[in-house]
């Protein structure tokens, strides 16, 4: 076996490094291209007075936030946001909305601090809650926002009214603000100021981070300080799942060679050890504007400040990359790429993180092959190494070059996550030397990397390492074209000419592929707000043009990457007598620049992803201009787009590529609900067959949900056309835009739910909806990718060939396009996920429960479980705390059965079962052949 060693030993210039969403942060610098001093940073902080955002009890103006987010994102930065009501030393009329003054008690602050409001005034608290909810509806999940600090209460929104502490908000009023934030911001990370000021909440139970606004001064030492308080309340591990300001007096001297001595000449405050503060608090970022403005730090202090910035947050260290031949047949090898990676930093990357591998044959120039895997936060703590494995098929006698990089859907502009190794490219990509692929049984190589962080190599490669393989967490970078391309989509040009080598303003005119490039080339947004709307009346994407030229209107996604192109021409020029413009669905009508226009539009990625996910610059570089071609064929591009076949030989059959082009051991050839002792018996009491097309459903007397709920493919919290039979909410079937089964939903009245025994309102698998005039909890599973249900769907031919579905996705939030959990398809891929094996029960299968352990809080137990047979996902089910006798499809397992399905059994479950009077379950099967139900 040939072993090839490759080393990456180029020296990294540390001052050029600035981690995404970490490090030192300046205050927002408006429309300037950079602050006065070029200090590395990736975020900007801005406060917003409540008055600017709320003009009446139910009226809002978010234009100031929008302007900040646009400017910050244009610099490829994230924003840190906080709203305040009073700013000591500033007139209260600047920040307190006018409509709140009447009847509001005002208090005097310390000398020179001015007035502040009564934070126990319920009208003021109600207004805050209303505004928070409105902000959440607009900005939760906005990738331009790095962190949202809770703010609102107290001076500067810092949750205190010092020195007048008796006037601060009561526990009850604190609770209302916290509850408003935690329910309104479920995707964007929110932060509180104090561990000990969290209303009646235990800080460890909150999905929030904390910010230390007196970092380096009051961080550790005395009992009341930031770190010591976290110890006292048991919140020292809060940083593991969730994420501060240096006191102004210490800023000029914080990074001196002797900070204590340097600070003595300018302040009575004594700085603490910066590194200790960072390590104890697991700090991700700190506000420190001094570094960014004249005079800034001297050369030596500047270097120490850069190091102080770098030591915060994450530092992903790759210790080794290996490739091992797994199988070989003739000219085809399957190589397993192993990437050993740890986080040598003090905190994780808090947003979704993906590790990617690319293989390119440099001899044949055949298109690249991509594989990806999710990196959960649990794999980013304690500096433990994990081996991420990818199986990639390559051809014999080629020269293969492998590259790896990290990406995230939360990156903006040109941001890249740079590895903490010597020679790391600022693009974030590790590119290995090309390797010659020889005959079978000879392929292996490894590459060693050197860390630029002291001791990180030692700490990041402990003897204990874990293997992670791409299964349920595979996110292919080519959403609809996981294929090798013969012709790379490496440009975007318009207008034909006889010589493609000639590129000028007359033929083969190159177009910008990012918003940043477009702005540099004098493109502008369409006027009258048309360019500001990602989801318009008949178009998706932010629209830009140059010199008012409507022949080339470029569409960009939510991350500023090219997503499509549009042509528009005046309706007055159209000769209706020769062509039916108004009936041809590819044409839409719109008023642009006060002219009645026809538009015709093509998208380069799936329209449903343009305003929800988008693509990063890294994805553009690796995928090219697009991942497919979609002609808009109606007024709603999310529903009405035609996908053009990618391969010429697929044109006759209009192939729609399936995400699971795999051989299944257990075919998904049916859809049945409710378990019974004999799978051969199918009746109305057990293994009840469900229709898999709308046509079958109508024949079996199913009807659409009433009050328009069945008519909406994209509902408030659900995708798919919904049908039920006899008003039975236990089995609400979801069908895609082509009338093919796409999922199933259970709903039950909220009045039946015992909130004291289970946290229904905080469990994200449950959503609330009014169905048939009843307030319901819903829980939903999809059988194909949710983004495809209302955009592409599946034909009957695909149903016959693929079966009931191509995967299983539990909806885990209010937006199924973003918030769904994919259940691993293969049992041996569950590995390092949080799914834990329970017990096997013949005629059911191997039970798997999510994050189950002995000390599990039963009020947070995931109400969905997966069943595997012969190593493959074949069924799933719901488990609800209570005995709900509202449908004949519900099962009522005895206590002994429930406890026997779990291993281990949480300590609290036996009592919970007794207190609830029983549990309700419902199994859903994709195959009920007895031979496939033997575990």
C-alpha positions, 0 to 999 in steps of 0.5 A, spaced: 500 500 500 503 506 497 502 512 503 503 519 501 505 524 506 503 531 505 504 537 510 501 544 510 507 548 513 506 555 510 506 561 516 500 564 517 500 571 518 496 572 524 494 579 524 490 577 517 486 572 521 479 574 524 474 569 526 467 569 523 462 572 529 468 572 534 473 577 537 473 584 538 468 588 535 467 596 534 461 600 534 457 600 527 461 605 523 455 607 518 457 607 511 464 608 511 468 602 508 472 601 514 474 604 521 479 609 522 484 603 524 484 596 520 483 592 525 481 585 524 473 584 525 467 580 523 461 584 527 459 591 528 455 593 534 449 598 534 444 600 539 437 602 537 432 607 541 425 604 542 422 610 540 425 609 533 422 602 532 415 603 535 411 609 533 404 607 536 401 601 540 401 597 534 405 601 529 413 600 527 418 603 523 424 598 522 428 602 517 433 604 522 435 597 523 434 595 516 439 600 514 444 598 519 443 590 517 444 592 509 451 596 511 454 591 515 452 585 511 455 589 505 462 589 509 461 582 510 460 583 517 454 580 522 451 585 526 450 585 534 443 588 536 440 591 542 434 596 543 434 601 549 429 605 553 434 610 557 441 612 556 444 616 562 446 623 560 441 623 554 434 626 554 429 621 555 425 624 549 430 621 544 429 614 546 422 613 550 416 613 545 411 619 545 405 614 546 408 611 553 409 618 556 402 619 559 401 616 566 408 614 566 412 615 573 419 618 571 425 617 576 432 621 577 438 617 576 445 619 579 448 626 578 448 628 570 444 621 568 437 624 567 431 621 568 429 614 567 422 610 566 418 606 571 420 599 569 414 596 573 409 600 569 405 594 565 403 599 559 411 600 558 412 592 559 406 590 554 409 595 549 416 592 550 413 585 549 409 587 543 415 590 539 419 584 541 414 580 538 414 584 532 422 584 531 422 576 532 417 576 526 421 580 522 428 578 524 429 571 527 433 567 523 436 573 519 443 571 517 445 578 517 445 578 525 450 575 529 447 576 536 441 580 539 442 582 546 435 582 550 436 589 552 430 594 553 430 594 561 435 598 565 440 603 563 443 602 556 438 596 556 443 593 561 438 590 566 440 595 572 438 602 574 444 602 578 445 606 583 437 606 584 437 599 584 430 599 588 427 602 581 429 596 577 423 591 573 420 586 578 421 578 577 414 578 574 416 584 569 423 581 567 419 574 566 415 577 561 421 580 557 425 574 557 418 570 555 417 574 549 424 574 547 425 566 547 418 565 544 420 570 538 427 569 537 428 561 536 433 561 531 437 568 532 442 567 538 439 572 544 444 574 550 442 576 557 446 581 561 446 577 568 446 570 570 443 572 577 438 577 573 433 572 569 426 573 573 424 567 576 427 563 570 433 558 572 439 561 567 441 554 565 434 552 563 434 558 558 436 558 551 440 564 551 447 566 552 450 572 557 454 578 555 459 581 560 459 588 560 465 589 565 469 584 562 477 584 564 474 588 570 469 585 574 469 578 570 472 574 576 474 574 583 469 576 588 462 573 589 458 578 585 462 578 579 460 575 572 464 568 572 463 567 580 455 568 579 455 563 573 458 558 578 453 560 584 447 559 579 450 553 576 451 556 569 458 555 568 456 550 562 452 555 559 457 557 553 456 549 551 450 551 547 449 558 547 454 564 547 461 583 552 464 590 553 470 592 556 470 598 561 472 604 557 477 606 563 481 600 561 481 600 554 487 604 552 491 600 557 488 593 557 493 590 552 500 594 555 506 589 556 504 590 564 496 592 564 496 593 571 502 598 571 499 602 565 492 603 567 494 606 574 496 612 570 489 613 567 484 610 572 483 607 579 480 601 576 485 595 576 485 590 570 484 582 570 488 577 566 485 578 559 487 570 558 484 568 564 477 572 563 477 569 556 478 562 558 473 562 564 467 565 561 469 562 554 468 569 551 466 569 543 466 576 542 467 583 546 466 590 544 472 594 544 472 600 539 478 603 541 482 598 537 479 601 531 479 608 531 485 613 532 490 613 536 488 606 537 494 601 540 501 602 539 505 597 534 506 592 540 499 593 544 496 592 537 499 585 536 497 583 543 490 586 542 490 582 535 492 576 540 487 577 545 481 577 539 484 571 536 484 567 543 476 568 543 471 564 540 472 557 536 479 555 532 478 549 528 484 545 528 485 539 523 490 534 525 490 529 519 487 528 513 487 521 510 484 517 504 483 509 504 481 505 499 474 502 501 472 498 495 475 497 488 472 494 481 476 495 475 477 503 474 473 505 479 475 506 487 471 508 493 476 512 497 474 514 504 476 521 506 478 521 514 478 528 516 481 529 524 478 535 527 477 539 533 475 545 536 482 548 539 478 554 541 474 556 548 467 556 545 464 553 539 461 556 533 454 557 535 450 557 528 449 551 523 456 548 521 458 544 515 464 540 513 465 539 506 470 535 502 471 536 494 475 531 489 477 534 483 480 529 477 486 534 475 487 530 469 481 528 465 478 535 468 471 531 469 467 535 474 468 535 482 465 531 487 462 534 493 460 531 500 458 534 506 457 533 513 454 537 519 458 539 525 454 539 531 456 543 537 457 537 541 463 536 537 466 542 538 467 543 546 473 540 550 478 540 545 476 533 543 478 530 536 472 527 531 474 523 525 469 525 519 469 520 514 466 521 507 466 516 501 468 518 494 468 514 488 474 516 483 477 513 477 483 509 476 489 512 473 487 519 475 490 525 479 485 527 484 486 533 488 482 533 495 480 540 498 476 541 505 473 547 508 467 549 513 461 553 511 455 555 514 448 558 512 449 563 516 455 566 513 454 573 509 458 576 503 465 573 503 466 571 510 469 564 510 471 560 516 479 559 516 482 553 519 487 554 525 493 551 522 499 554 519 498 555 511 491 556 512 488 560 506 483 566 507 478 562 503 478 557 508 480 551 504 485 546 505 487 544 498 492 537 498 497 536 493 494 532 487 494 524 488 495 519 483 490 513 483 493 507 481 491 500 481 486 496 486 489 495 493 494 501 493 491 507 495 492 511 501 495 517 503 495 522 509 496 529 510 499 532 517 497 539 519 501 544 524 497 549 528 499 556 529 496 556 536 500 554 542 499 547 544 493 546 540 495 540 536 496 537 543 490 539 546 486 538 539 488 530 538 487 527 544 487 519 544 480 519 544 477 520 538 470 519 535 468 517 528 462 521 524 460 519 518 455 523 513 448 520 513 442 523 516 446 530 516 449 529 509 448 536 506 450 535 498 452 542 496 449 541 489 441 540 491 438 538 485 444 536 481 449 531 485 452 529 479 459 530 475 459 536 470 462 536 464 461 543 463 462 547 469 458 553 470 463 558 472 461 564 469 454 568 467 454 572 460 449 575 456 448 576 448 451 571 443 457 573 438 460 569 433 467 569 437 466 566 444 473 569 446 471 576 445 468 579 451 466 586 451 460 590 452 457 588 445 457 580 446 458 575 451 457 581 456 460 578 463 455 579 469 456 580 476 455 574 480 455 577 487 451 583 490 458 586 492 461 585 485 454 588 482 455 595 487 462 595 484 460 595 477 454 601 478 448 596 479 443 599 483 437 596 486 430 597 482 426 603 484 420 604 488 422 598 493 422 593 488 429 591 489 428 591 497 423 585 497 426 578 496 419 575 496 415 580 491 408 579 488 411 575 482 418 574 483 423 572 488 430 575 489 433 582 490 433 585 484 439 589 481 439 593 474 445 598 471 443 604 467 435 602 467 436 596 463 431 592 463 433 586 459 438 584 464 435 584 471 439 580 476 436 576 482 440 575 488 439 571 494 438 572 501 446 571 502 447 576 496 449 570 491 447 570 484 440 566 483 437 568 477 436 573 471 430 577 468 428 581 462 422 586 462 420 590 456 414 595 456 407 592 454 406 598 449 411 595 445 408 588 445 404 586 439 398 582 442 395 580 435 401 576 434 402 573 440 398 571 446 402 575 452 397 575 457 396 567 456 403 565 456 405 563 463 412 565 462 410 572 462 408 576 468 406 583 468 409 588 473 410 596 474 417 598 474 419 605 474 412 607 473 412 603 466 407 597 465 412 591 463 412 584 461 417 580 465 420 573 464 424 570 469 429 564 470 432 562 476 439 558 477 437 555 484 431 552 487 426 558 488 424 556 494 431 556 497 432 563 494 429 567 500 430 562 505 437 559 505 441 562 499 448 560 498 454 563 501 460 565 496 464 559 498 458 555 495 458 559 489 465 558 488 464 550 488 458 549 485 458 555 480 453 560 477 447 555 479 445 548 481 439 548 476 435 552 471 428 553 473 423 557 468 418 561 472 411 559 469 406 563 473 405 568 478 408 564 484 415 562 482 415 557 489 409 553 485 410 555 478 417 554 476 419 549 470 425 545 472 429 544 465 433 537 465 440 538 467 442 532 462 440 532 455 439 525 455 434 526 460 430 531 456 425 525 454 423 523 461 424 530 464 428 526 470 427 529 477 433 527 481 432 523 487 436 525 494 436 518 495 439 514 489 440 508 494 438 501 494 434 499 499 433 493 503 426 495 506 422 498 500 417 503 502 412 500 499 406 502 503 403 507 508 400 504 514 398 507 521 397 504 528 400 498 530 397 491 531 400 484 533 399 481 526 402 485 521 398 481 516 391 483 518 390 490 515 383 493 517 380 499 521 383 497 527 390 496 526 395 497 520 390 501 517 392 503 510 393 510 508 392 513 501 398 515 497 395 520 492 390 525 492 386 521 487 386 515 492 384 520 498 378 523 494 376 516 492 376 514 500 372 520 502 378 524 505 376 531 504 381 538 505 381 541 511 376 546 512 377 554 512 382 554 507 387 550 511 387 544 505 387 549 500 394 552 502 400 548 500 405 553 504 401 555 510 403 558 517 407 552 520 406 547 515 407 545 507 403 540 503 396 540 501 392 537 508 386 532 507 383 528 513 377 523 514 371 524 518 375 530 522 380 525 525 386 529 526 390 523 528 392 522 521 392 528 517 395 527 510 400 532 506 400 531 499 405 535 494 404 540 489 403 534 484 398 530 489 403 525 491 404 523 499 409 528 502 407 527 510 403 526 515 401 530 521 397 529 528 393 534 531 390 534 538 386 539 542 390 544 546 385 543 552 387 536 553 394 537 554 397 537 561 402 543 561 404 541 568 407 534 566 410 536 559 412 543 556 408 543 550 409 550 548 417 549 548 418 543 545 419 545 538 416 539 535 409 542 537 406 547 533 399 551 535 394 552 530 386 553 529 383 547 526 376 547 525 375 552 530 379 548 535 386 551 538 390 545 537 397 542 538 400 539 531 406 535 530 408 533 523 413 528 519 415 529 512 417 524 507 421 528 502 425 534 503 420 540 505 423 545 500 420 540 494 413 539 497 410 546 494 415 547 489 417 540 485 413 535 488 413 528 485 410 524 479 406 518 480 412 515 476 417 517 482 412 514 487 412 507 484 420 507 483 422 511 490 416 509 494 412 513 500 418 517 501 425 519 500 427 520 507 424 522 514 424 529 516 421 531 523 418 538 523 422 542 529 420 549 529 415 554 526 418 554 519 419 547 516 423 549 510 428 551 515 427 547 522 426 540 520 430 534 523 432 529 518 432 522 521 438 517 519 436 513 513 441 507 515 441 504 522 449 504 522 449 511 521 446 513 527 453 513 531 455 520 533 448 523 533 443 524 539 439 518 537 440 512 542 437 505 541 432 502 545 429 495 545 427 491 539 420 489 539 418 484 533 412 486 529 415 493 530 422 494 530 428 497 533 426 503 537 431 509 537 429 515 542 432 522 541 437 524 546 435 519 551 438 518 558 437 516 565 437 523 568 433 526 562 427 531 563 421 528 562 417 534 560 422 535 554 422 528 552 422 528 544 415 526 542 418 522 536 421 516 535 424 512 529 424 504 528 429 500 524 429 493 521 434 490 517 439 496 519 434 501 515 429 506 517 422 503 516 417 506 521 416 512 526 411 514 531 409 519 536 409 518 543 404 524 547 404 524 555 397 523 556 391 518 554 388 522 548 382 518 546 380 522 540 381 518 535 381 510 533 388 511 530 391 512 537 394 506 541 395 506 549 401 502 551 401 499 558 406 502 562 410 495 562 411 496 554 413 503 554 418 502 559 421 496 556 422 500 549 427 505 552 434 503 555 435 506 559 428 508 562 429 516 565 428 516 572 422 520 571 418 517 566 414 511 571 411 517 575 410 521 569 406 515 566 402 515 572 401 522 573 398 523 566 394 516 566 397 513 561 401 515 554 398 516 547 402 513 541 401 512 534 406 508 529 407 509 522 409 504 517 413 504 510 413 497 510 409 491 514 412 485 511 412 480 517 419 479 514 421 486 515 419 487 522 424 482 525 429 487 527 
